[in-house]
């Protein structure tokens, strides 16, 4: 049996992976789950494991930032990174120290990954090698971050990382970009919420969808608000607080 830990800040994604493993990979014993920096470090320090499934983004940080803090020279378990990236180019990449699965997870891909882990179960890997391969994988994932949007006159091709936030304006949406640029698109905010399904975007209010990487600070006085990189203070609704805090690893 492979002793396994599932790490994801989304409860539904953890439940989905647990169900798939219990149904199709009965040789995997799930001994712990984690959802943030603290629970991941505790799980790794308190369990001897063969396999760890890690969601690449745990709030505003990557899971590997946590792995790098651990005091190891080598890893004696297999790392399988899980990503919602739609960049199919990464499918052509081969790694020795790590593996990855794209969301939504396909059963056959999961079975093949578990079989590969069985074959390499007794192999130890230097943390340096894992780090180098993670950097390669992460660069391939993040380079895909472009979105094409038509405003009726022309098609704008935007770097997703340049989007600070999207603001609802009735049947329109204002996209606030870096360098004090903005675009108004004749689509409702829901459209962008559905098309920016990345770990670092979150709906904080009926009127705002924000990029977590552009948050400079968070205020808890007179209601919760976030101070963004363009200098704007944006309100956080009560219904959105828990999701925001979870993505930012705030306890």
VEXVO-668787 format. One record per residue (C-alpha): residue in three letters; x, y, z. Coordinates in pm, 1 decimal. Each point is the difference from the previous one (the first is absolute). Layout:
! VEXVO-668787
+------+----------+----------+----------+
| rest |        x |        y |        z |
+------+----------+----------+----------+
|  ALA |        X |        Y |        Z |
...
+------+----------+----------+----------+
! end
This chain:
! VEXVO-668787
+------+----------+----------+----------+
| rest |        x |        y |        z |
+------+----------+----------+----------+
|  UNK |      0.0 |      0.0 |      0.0 |
|  UNK |    111.4 |    354.5 |    -77.9 |
|  UNK |    -42.6 |    238.2 |    293.2 |
|  UNK |   -137.9 |    323.5 |   -139.4 |
|  UNK |    -71.6 |    360.7 |    100.5 |
|  UNK |   -240.2 |    222.3 |   -197.0 |
|  UNK |     74.0 |    373.0 |      8.3 |
|  UNK |   -247.2 |    249.8 |   -148.4 |
|  UNK |   -154.4 |    321.9 |    132.4 |
|  UNK |   -329.5 |    -89.9 |   -168.3 |
|  UNK |   -204.7 |   -246.0 |    207.2 |
|  UNK |   -199.4 |   -123.8 |   -301.0 |
|  UNK |    319.3 |    -74.0 |   -192.3 |
|  UNK |    137.2 |   -197.0 |    296.2 |
|  UNK |   -323.7 |   -198.0 |     22.6 |
|  UNK |      3.5 |    -66.3 |   -375.3 |
|  UNK |    357.3 |   -132.1 |      4.4 |
|  UNK |    -73.8 |   -212.1 |    308.1 |
|  UNK |   -301.2 |   -152.4 |   -177.6 |
|  UNK |    199.9 |    -73.7 |   -317.4 |
|  UNK |    282.8 |   -161.5 |    194.2 |
|  UNK |   -232.6 |   -212.2 |    215.1 |
|  UNK |   -192.3 |   -112.3 |   -309.5 |
|  UNK |    278.2 |    -63.0 |   -251.0 |
|  UNK |    327.3 |    -18.6 |    195.8 |
|  UNK |    -75.1 |   -232.8 |    288.2 |
|  UNK |    373.6 |    -48.0 |     57.9 |
|  UNK |     20.1 |    358.2 |    133.1 |
|  UNK |    -63.8 |     64.3 |    368.5 |
|  UNK |    -87.9 |    366.0 |     69.2 |
|  UNK |    142.6 |     68.9 |    345.4 |
|  UNK |    -40.9 |    378.7 |     16.1 |
|  UNK |   -130.3 |    310.0 |   -175.1 |
|  UNK |    121.7 |    359.8 |     11.1 |
|  UNK |   -135.7 |    330.3 |   -123.4 |
|  UNK |    256.7 |    267.5 |     90.9 |
|  UNK |    360.9 |     61.3 |    106.2 |
|  UNK |    -45.1 |   -106.4 |    361.4 |
|  UNK |   -197.3 |   -318.4 |    -65.9 |
|  UNK |    240.5 |   -102.2 |   -280.6 |
|  UNK |    308.4 |     41.8 |    218.9 |
|  UNK |   -169.3 |   -189.2 |    284.4 |
|  UNK |   -101.6 |   -286.0 |   -229.9 |
|  UNK |    349.1 |    -36.9 |   -144.3 |
|  UNK |    167.2 |     18.3 |    339.9 |
|  UNK |   -234.7 |   -249.8 |    166.9 |
|  UNK |    -45.4 |   -264.0 |   -270.0 |
|  UNK |    229.5 |   -225.2 |   -194.8 |
|  UNK |   -138.1 |      6.4 |   -353.5 |
|  UNK |     67.7 |   -139.7 |   -346.8 |
|  UNK |   -207.2 |    241.7 |   -204.5 |
|  UNK |   -118.6 |    360.2 |     36.3 |
|  UNK |   -254.5 |    160.5 |   -233.5 |
|  UNK |     48.2 |    378.0 |     17.6 |
|  UNK |   -215.3 |    270.3 |   -145.4 |
|  UNK |    257.6 |    238.9 |   -146.6 |
|  UNK |   -159.8 |    313.2 |    148.1 |
|  UNK |    -90.3 |     18.4 |    367.3 |
|  UNK |   -148.9 |    346.4 |     12.0 |
|  UNK |    246.4 |    264.2 |   -122.5 |
|  UNK |    306.4 |   -226.7 |     34.0 |
|  UNK |    113.5 |   -314.3 |   -176.3 |
|  UNK |     17.9 |   -324.6 |    192.3 |
|  UNK |    367.6 |    -31.3 |    -85.3 |
|  UNK |     79.9 |    311.4 |    200.4 |
|  UNK |   -107.8 |   -208.8 |    299.6 |
|  UNK |    196.3 |   -305.8 |   -111.5 |
|  UNK |    314.6 |    213.7 |    -27.1 |
|  UNK |    -32.9 |     95.0 |    367.4 |
|  UNK |     15.9 |   -361.8 |    108.8 |
|  UNK |    342.3 |   -104.8 |    130.5 |
|  UNK |     73.9 |   -284.3 |   -243.3 |
|  UNK |    283.7 |    -68.8 |   -239.9 |
|  UNK |   -201.8 |   -262.6 |   -183.9 |
|  UNK |   -359.6 |   -114.1 |    -30.7 |
|  UNK |    -90.1 |   -365.7 |     51.8 |
|  UNK |   -355.1 |     45.6 |   -126.7 |
|  UNK |   -141.9 |     74.3 |   -343.4 |
|  UNK |   -145.8 |    345.1 |    -71.0 |
|  UNK |   -295.8 |     27.8 |   -236.2 |
|  UNK |   -101.7 |    358.4 |    -66.7 |
|  UNK |   -360.6 |     73.7 |    -89.5 |
|  UNK |    -84.7 |    303.5 |   -210.3 |
|  UNK |   -308.4 |    151.8 |   -161.4 |
|  UNK |    218.9 |    137.3 |   -278.1 |
|  UNK |   -144.0 |    -34.0 |   -348.7 |
|  UNK |    344.2 |     28.8 |   -158.0 |
|  UNK |     10.8 |   -325.2 |   -191.6 |
|  UNK |    360.3 |     66.1 |   -102.8 |
|  UNK |    116.2 |   -132.6 |    336.3 |
|  UNK |   -132.8 |   -342.9 |    -95.4 |
|  UNK |    308.0 |    -47.0 |   -217.5 |
|  UNK |    241.5 |     54.0 |    285.5 |
|  UNK |    155.9 |   -292.6 |    183.5 |
|  UNK |    131.9 |     20.7 |    352.7 |
|  UNK |    196.4 |   -249.9 |    206.0 |
|  UNK |    -41.3 |    127.4 |    355.1 |
|  UNK |   -359.7 |    116.5 |    -17.9 |
|  UNK |   -323.3 |    -66.5 |   -183.4 |
|  UNK |   -308.9 |    210.3 |    -57.4 |
|  UNK |   -370.8 |    -40.2 |    -73.4 |
|  UNK |   -227.7 |    254.4 |   -163.7 |
|  UNK |   -341.8 |     85.8 |    143.6 |
|  UNK |   -260.5 |   -127.3 |    -62.4 |
|  UNK |    172.4 |   -326.2 |     83.5 |
|  UNK |    -52.9 |   -285.3 |   -246.0 |
|  UNK |    -19.8 |   -348.8 |    146.6 |
|  UNK |    245.0 |   -162.8 |   -239.6 |
|  UNK |    258.5 |    272.1 |     51.8 |
|  UNK |    -29.1 |    -44.0 |    376.0 |
|  UNK |     42.7 |   -378.2 |    -27.3 |
|  UNK |    309.4 |     42.1 |   -218.7 |
|  UNK |    149.8 |    247.1 |    244.3 |
|  UNK |    -51.1 |   -234.1 |    294.9 |
|  UNK |    159.1 |   -284.1 |   -197.7 |
|  UNK |    304.6 |    218.4 |    -67.7 |
|  UNK |     27.1 |     73.5 |    370.5 |
|  UNK |      1.0 |   -373.7 |     76.4 |
|  UNK |    288.7 |    -48.4 |   -240.2 |
|  UNK |    205.7 |    275.2 |    163.8 |
|  UNK |   -111.0 |    -61.5 |    357.7 |
|  UNK |    345.9 |    -73.3 |    139.6 |
|  UNK |    179.3 |    278.6 |   -182.7 |
|  UNK |    116.5 |    305.9 |    190.6 |
|  UNK |     33.9 |    333.4 |   -175.7 |
|  UNK |    211.3 |    302.0 |     88.9 |
|  UNK |   -202.4 |    305.4 |     90.4 |
|  UNK |    213.9 |    197.1 |   -246.2 |
|  UNK |   -117.6 |   -218.8 |   -288.4 |
|  UNK |   -363.1 |     27.6 |    111.0 |
|  UNK |     36.6 |    377.2 |     24.2 |
|  UNK |    145.4 |     26.5 |   -350.0 |
|  UNK |   -275.8 |   -212.6 |   -150.7 |
|  UNK |   -269.1 |    190.9 |    187.3 |
|  UNK |    138.0 |    328.0 |   -135.8 |
|  UNK |    -19.8 |   -141.1 |   -353.8 |
|  UNK |   -356.0 |   -121.0 |     50.4 |
|  UNK |   -114.7 |    322.2 |    163.8 |
|  UNK |    148.3 |    215.4 |   -274.9 |
|  UNK |   -185.6 |   -206.2 |   -261.6 |
|  UNK |   -326.7 |     39.6 |    190.8 |
|  UNK |     24.5 |    372.0 |     66.9 |
|  UNK |    108.3 |     92.5 |   -352.4 |
|  UNK |   -347.9 |    -89.5 |   -123.0 |
|  UNK |   -163.0 |    287.4 |    182.9 |
|  UNK |   -154.8 |    196.7 |   -283.5 |
|  UNK |   -364.6 |     73.9 |    -68.0 |
|  UNK |   -151.1 |    134.5 |   -321.0 |
|  UNK |   -292.0 |    242.0 |     41.9 |
|  UNK |   -200.5 |    183.0 |   -264.6 |
|  UNK |   -145.2 |    344.7 |     72.8 |
|  UNK |   -189.1 |     13.0 |   -331.0 |
|  UNK |    265.7 |    206.4 |   -174.5 |
|  UNK |    307.1 |   -217.1 |     47.3 |
|  UNK |    125.8 |   -306.7 |    183.4 |
|  UNK |    219.3 |     69.8 |    301.6 |
|  UNK |    257.7 |   -267.1 |     89.4 |
|  UNK |     79.4 |     52.5 |    367.3 |
|  UNK |    253.8 |   -152.5 |    233.9 |
|  UNK |   -210.7 |   -140.8 |    282.5 |
|  UNK |    264.8 |    104.6 |    253.5 |
|  UNK |    -46.5 |    361.5 |   -116.1 |
|  UNK |   -365.6 |     -3.8 |    110.1 |
|  UNK |    -32.6 |    161.7 |    343.3 |
|  UNK |   -375.2 |    -44.9 |     28.4 |
|  UNK |   -324.9 |     -7.5 |   -196.2 |
|  UNK |   -282.9 |    229.3 |    106.9 |
|  UNK |   -369.5 |    -42.4 |    -86.6 |
|  UNK |   -163.7 |    295.6 |   -171.0 |
|  UNK |   -353.6 |   -123.0 |    -69.3 |
|  UNK |     15.1 |   -205.1 |   -321.8 |
|  UNK |    361.9 |    107.4 |    -46.1 |
|  UNK |    325.4 |    -84.7 |    175.6 |
|  UNK |    292.5 |    232.7 |     60.5 |
|  UNK |    334.3 |   -180.7 |     -9.2 |
|  UNK |    263.1 |    185.9 |    200.8 |
|  UNK |    354.3 |    -71.7 |   -120.2 |
|  UNK |    350.8 |     91.1 |    111.4 |
|  UNK |    152.3 |    331.0 |   -112.9 |
|  UNK |   -333.4 |    171.2 |     69.6 |
|  UNK |   -164.7 |   -154.1 |   -307.0 |
|  UNK |   -360.2 |   -113.9 |    -16.7 |
|  UNK |   -240.4 |   -152.3 |   -250.4 |
|  UNK |   -380.7 |     -8.8 |      3.6 |
|  UNK |   -155.1 |   -314.7 |   -148.3 |
|  UNK |   -368.1 |    -59.9 |    -76.6 |
|  UNK |    -13.4 |   -320.5 |    203.8 |
|  UNK |   -122.2 |    -54.8 |    354.7 |
|  UNK |    244.4 |    -74.7 |    281.1 |
|  UNK |   -124.2 |   -360.4 |     11.9 |
|  UNK |    162.0 |    -56.7 |   -340.9 |
|  UNK |    343.8 |     88.0 |    136.8 |
|  UNK |    -55.5 |   -200.4 |    316.4 |
|  UNK |    -64.5 |   -307.0 |   -216.3 |
|  UNK |    290.8 |     66.7 |   -237.5 |
|  UNK |    258.9 |     90.5 |    261.1 |
|  UNK |    -31.5 |   -322.0 |    196.6 |
|  UNK |    350.1 |     21.1 |    139.9 |
|  UNK |    101.4 |    -55.4 |    359.9 |
|  UNK |    108.9 |    359.8 |     43.6 |
|  UNK |   -328.1 |    165.4 |   -106.3 |
|  UNK |   -286.1 |     31.4 |    248.0 |
|  UNK |   -341.4 |    169.5 |      1.5 |
|  UNK |      4.9 |    218.7 |    311.1 |
|  UNK |   -325.0 |    188.5 |    -62.5 |
|  UNK |   -289.2 |      3.9 |   -244.5 |
|  UNK |    187.9 |    280.0 |   -176.9 |
|  UNK |    362.9 |   -113.8 |     19.4 |
|  UNK |    214.9 |   -289.9 |   -121.8 |
|  UNK |    359.7 |     49.8 |    111.6 |
|  UNK |    346.4 |   -137.3 |    -70.5 |
|  UNK |    147.6 |   -114.3 |    333.2 |
|  UNK |    353.6 |     76.6 |   -115.3 |
|  UNK |    -91.9 |    371.4 |    -13.6 |
|  UNK |   -118.0 |     22.5 |    363.7 |
|  UNK |    228.2 |    227.1 |    201.6 |
|  UNK |   -180.4 |    -14.5 |    333.5 |
|  UNK |   -326.5 |    -97.8 |    166.0 |
|  UNK |   -196.1 |    212.5 |    246.3 |
|  UNK |   -241.1 |   -135.1 |    262.4 |
|  UNK |   -120.9 |    337.9 |    130.9 |
|  UNK |   -351.7 |    112.3 |    -96.2 |
|  UNK |    -55.4 |   -321.2 |   -193.7 |
|  UNK |    258.1 |   -189.3 |   -201.6 |
|  UNK |    167.9 |    158.0 |   -300.6 |
|  UNK |    304.8 |    -67.0 |   -215.3 |
|  UNK |    250.0 |    263.6 |   -109.5 |
|  UNK |    106.7 |    -71.6 |   -358.4 |
|  UNK |    320.1 |     80.4 |   -188.1 |
|  UNK |   -169.5 |    286.6 |   -187.5 |
|  UNK |    -80.4 |    173.9 |    329.2 |
|  UNK |   -368.7 |    -94.3 |     12.4 |
|  UNK |   -172.8 |   -128.1 |    313.1 |
|  UNK |   -258.7 |   -263.2 |    -94.9 |
|  UNK |   -268.6 |   -135.1 |    236.1 |
|  UNK |    -29.4 |   -368.0 |     87.2 |
|  UNK |   -353.2 |   -129.8 |     51.6 |
|  UNK |    -85.1 |   -224.7 |    294.2 |
|  UNK |    -83.7 |   -287.4 |   -234.2 |
|  UNK |    342.9 |     25.5 |   -167.3 |
|  UNK |    210.8 |     34.8 |    314.3 |
|  UNK |     56.6 |   -372.0 |     64.7 |
|  UNK |    113.2 |    -75.6 |   -355.4 |
|  UNK |    235.5 |    299.2 |     -4.2 |
|  UNK |    150.3 |    -89.6 |    337.6 |
|  UNK |     43.7 |   -362.3 |   -112.2 |
|  UNK |    180.6 |     99.8 |   -319.4 |
|  UNK |    221.9 |    239.9 |    194.6 |
|  UNK |     70.1 |   -261.4 |    271.3 |
|  UNK |   -142.7 |    229.0 |    268.7 |
|  UNK |   -117.3 |   -187.3 |    309.4 |
+------+----------+----------+----------+
! end
